[in-house]
Amino acid sequence: MALWKVNAGHIYVLTHPSDPNLYKIGVTIREPVRRLAQHNSDFTKAAGRIVKETGQKWELKEYHAVPDPYWAERAFWGNTPVADIPFRGGVEVEKMYWEDVQRGLEAAKQAGVRPDPALAQFPDWVYEYTASMRRRLEGRDITLQGYVKSMVSGKANFRCANGHEWRTRAMAVAEGEGCPKCGIGESSPEKIRKKIGAGAIHLLTHPRKPGLVGIGMASEGREWPWNEWEIHRTRNVEEMGLAETLIWELLGQPLPHDREPIKIDLSVAEDAFRKLIYVMREEIAFEEQRKEALKVATG
């Protein structure tokens, strides 16, 4: 059995100018200022949608280092009036009084490390594959039972809304295969990719502008033109907003900014692209473990 791995991190509080009582509470194993940039640029998530709707960005009010972010977050919500609300699908944007936020933060800072881990630890890629499968199953009346340990050749367990259970190759269901008994949940690969916003992120170079690189994004219904810029490297990704945020961070230009080409050594940019898939995996794994810890905490 794998040992539980605790990653130290931060608990942070964001405020929004549209409402003095609106707060975004989060935890991260990265720098809080970088998470702030992600919340202000990823319009697919709850915090980002508020930015898009209001035209105003979140601001970092305060943050605190904690040895066990999951445990600290559990302590935070357990010491606020929101503790009486069932698990909210990982959304931590709430209207609260500042006194309640302060009380939660004090509990989080004193939480320490959990004495008895409630969850088994899997490699990061298992959480990544599992998150991918859950996104692909949304709206299809099929539920993943357990985890996906291998997306390409491995098998996983599924259950449909009619109560049928089966075990099959994970990729087959991910690409649109429905229940073998009643057919519920069947879809096409193209429809699924469009629904989850899958696409590609490109490292761009220009034949007449050596020393400059750009980033190009392409997905179903969303393509940013790059004119004479040429594709030098490509990474296929599912979470486009996260991928864009992380690649700019790896290039040393965290979002939000104008997304214009930057002057950087090509080998450095290539290294950033090589690291992208691993940084994304770590980020997705952390988020999945965090959600599971909250579910356990709320029963």
N, C-alpha and C positions, 0 to 999 in steps of 0.2 A: 504494500500500500504506500502510495506517495506521501511524503510529509507535507504538511501545510506550510506554505510560504507566505510570510507577511511582508508586504511592501510598505515602507513608510511613505507618508505623503502629506497632504494638507487638506483641511476643511476650509471652505471659503464662503463668503457671503457677497452676492451681487445685489445692487439696487438699481432701480429703473426710474428715470425722471418723470415718467408718465403717471406714477403713483407712489407716494412716499411709503406706503405700507406693502408694496410688492417686493418680494425677495426671491432670489434664486440661491438655493443652498446646494453646494456640491462638494465632492471630494475628488482628489486627483493625485496621481503619482508623478505628475509633471508640474511645471511652474504654474501657479494660479493665473499669472498675467497671460500665459499662452492659452489657457482654457477660456479666459475672458475673450480673447480674440476669436476663438472658435465659436463661442456662443453668439458673438455679434456678426458672424459671417455664415453660419450654417442655418439656413432658413427651413430645413426639413425638421428641425427639433423645436420643442415648445418655446424655449428662450429665444431662438432665432426668429420664430414666427412673430413674436412680440416686437422685435426690432423691425421686421418688414412691415408690420401693420402700422406702427407708430412713427417710423423714421427716426427713432431715437435709440441709442445704444445703451447696453448695460454698463454699469460702472463697478469696479472692484472696491467694496467698502472695507473689508478686512479679511485676513486669512491667518491660519494657525497651523504649525507643524504638528502632526500626530503620528504615533508609531504604527497605528493600525486604522487606516481610513474607514474600512467597513464598520468596525466596532465603534469608532467615533461618530459616524453618521447615525448608527442605530441609537447611540446615547443621545444625540442631538434631538432626533424626532421623538424619542421616548420621554423627553422632558419639555415638550411643547403641547399645546392643546390639540395639535394635528395628530398626536399619537392615537387619538380615538378614531381616526379615519383609516379604513382598510388600505392595503397596498395600492398605490396609485399608478402602477405601470412605469415606475422609474421617473416620474415627473416631479421635480422638487421646486416648482414655481408656485409660491403660495402668498396669500395676503395674511400678514401677521403684524402684531404690535412689536416694536423694537425690543421691549422688555422681554417678550417671549423668545425672540431670537437670541438675546444675550443669555438667557437662562439655558437655552439649548447649547450654546457655544461653551459655556462653563462646564456643562456635563461632558461635552465632546472632548475638551482639553484634558479632563481628568479621567477619561475612560481607560487609557492604557491599552494593553493587548488582551484580546479575548482569552479566557482561561481554558476553554475547551472548544476548539473549532467545530462548527456545526456542519461544515461542508467538506467533501473530499476535494483534493486538489488535482486538477488535470493539467496537462501541458496547455500552453496558450492556444495552440492551433485547434484543440478540441472545442474551446469556447468560441473561437472564430467560426468554425464550421457549423456549430450549433446555432449561433446567432444568424448566420446566413440562411440556414434551413428555416428557422422560425420566420424570418422576413419573407421567404418565398412561399410559406404556407398561409400567410395572412389572407383572409377572405376566401379560403378554399375549403373550409369545413374539415380540415385535416389537422390533427395535433401530433406533434412529435412527442414520443415517449422516451424520455431519457436524453442521451447525448449522441452527437454524430462524431465518431472518432476517426472516420476516414470518408471524405466526400466523394472521392473518385471510385474506389473499388470496395469500400466497406459497406456494411449493411446497418440499418437502423430500424427501430420499431415505430409504428404509426397507428393511429386510431382515427376513424372518421366519425362524423356527427351521427351516423346511423349505428354506431357501436361496433363496427367491424374493426378488428385488429389484425395487423400483418407485419411481417418483417421482410424487407427487400433492400436492394441497392439504393443507398441514399441519393445518389446522383439522378437516378431515374425519377424519383419523386420531385427532386429539386428542379428538374427540367420539365415537369408537367404531368407525370403519370399520376392517375387518380387511384381511388380504392379499387382493388381487383374484384370485389364482389358487387359493388353498386355503382362504381364509376364516379362517385362524387369527388370533387376536387381536381378533375382533369383540366389541364390548361395547356397552352403552347409555350415553348421556350421564349419566343419573342414577347409574348404578353407578360410573362413573369419578369423578364429583364427590364421591360419598360416600367412595370409596377414598382420594382425595387430601385429603379434609377441606376442600373448598372451601366458602365461605360468604360472609357479609357482616359488616362491622363498621359500627356505627351511632353517630353522634353524637346524643345524646339531650338534650332540653330538657324543662322542666316548666312548665306554664302558671301554676302558683302559686308557682314558686320561681325568679324571675328572677336571673340571675347565677350559677346553678349549671348544670353540664353533666355528663352521664354517658356511659359507653361501653356499648353493647350488642353482644353477639356472637350470631350465629346460623349454624348449619351443620347438616348432616345428623346427626340424633341428638344435637345439642348446641345448646341455646338458653337463654340467660340471661334470665329474665323482667324486664321493666321497668315493669310495672304502668301507672301513669298517665303515665309518661314518654313523650314523643313523639319520633318519628324526625325529626331535622332534616337530617342528611346521611347518605349511605350510600356505602360503598366495597366493591365485590365483590373478594374476595381468595382466593388459594389456600392460602397458608401462614398459617393463622389465628394460630398461636402467635407467629410473627414479627410479624404485623400488630398484634396486641395489645400486644406489648412495645414496638414502635416508636411507636404512637400515644400511649401513656402517657408515653413519653420526650419526645415532641414537645409534650405538654401540661405538661411539667415535673414529672411524678410517676412516675419510673421504677419498674417492678415490681422486687421484689414489694411490694405494699401491699394494702390491704383492698378496692380497686376501688370504693370509694364515690364518689358524685358530688363534684366539686370546684368551688370558686369560681374562676371565670376569665371574662374578657371573651369573649363569644360570637364576636366577630370574630377573636380570637386562636385560639380552638378551630377555627373554620372554616379558618383559614390552616394549622393543623396537619393537618387532613384533606386540604387541597390538596397538602401536601408529602408525605403518607404514601406515595403510589404511587412517587414519585421516590426517597425514602429506601429503600423496600423494594427497588426495582430496583437501587440501588447496592449494597445489602447482599447480594442474591442474586448479582449479577455478581461481586462480590469472592469469594464462597464458591465459585462455579463456576471462576473463574480459579485459585483456590488449589488446588482439587482437581486441575485439569489440570496445574498445576505439580508437584504431588506425583507424579502418574502419570509425568510426564517424568523426574522425579528418580529414580524407582525402576525405570525402564526398562520 
